[in-house]
């Protein structure tokens, strides 16, 4: 089942006294915030609200956003650690073999012979390629590089990833 919203960032702190916030981008292209007009804020109690973007600036590896609905530092401080999301239909187009993190987390994993192997429990970003943490039914965790030699296929409709275990991976 496809997720309805995709996270594009997380508010880390306030910026200034006019209600701007610093955002850690969780999207590959932090400059996409320039093209966004609206984001959905997920509050700690899991309720959501719509925020209209009034300003976008960039500082180092963070985005500084101003919202029409937030005009002072105290109101902005309440948003710390809140995710910012967009509807899935506003997401950037993915290339072949690319997937959204939310679609891969929790997906079932089978070996090439079809036997159940576990579930993807985390995705680690490295310089070369992502690495999938797979939690086995017995609770043991194993790391599998997200490379075509290991990831044989992903079927989001079937909620399944087929993998090939390279020699030595289970011993790591």
Buried (B, 14 or more C-beta within 10 A) or exposed (E): EEEEBBBBBBBBBBBEEBBBBBBBBBBEEBEBBEEBEEBBBBEEEEEBEEBEBBEBBEEEEBBBBBBEEBBEBEBBBEBBEBBBBBEBEBBBEEEEEEBBBBBBBEBBBBBEEEEEBBBBBBBEEEEEEBBBBBBBEEEEEBEBBBEEEBBEEBEBEEEBBBBEEEEEBEEE
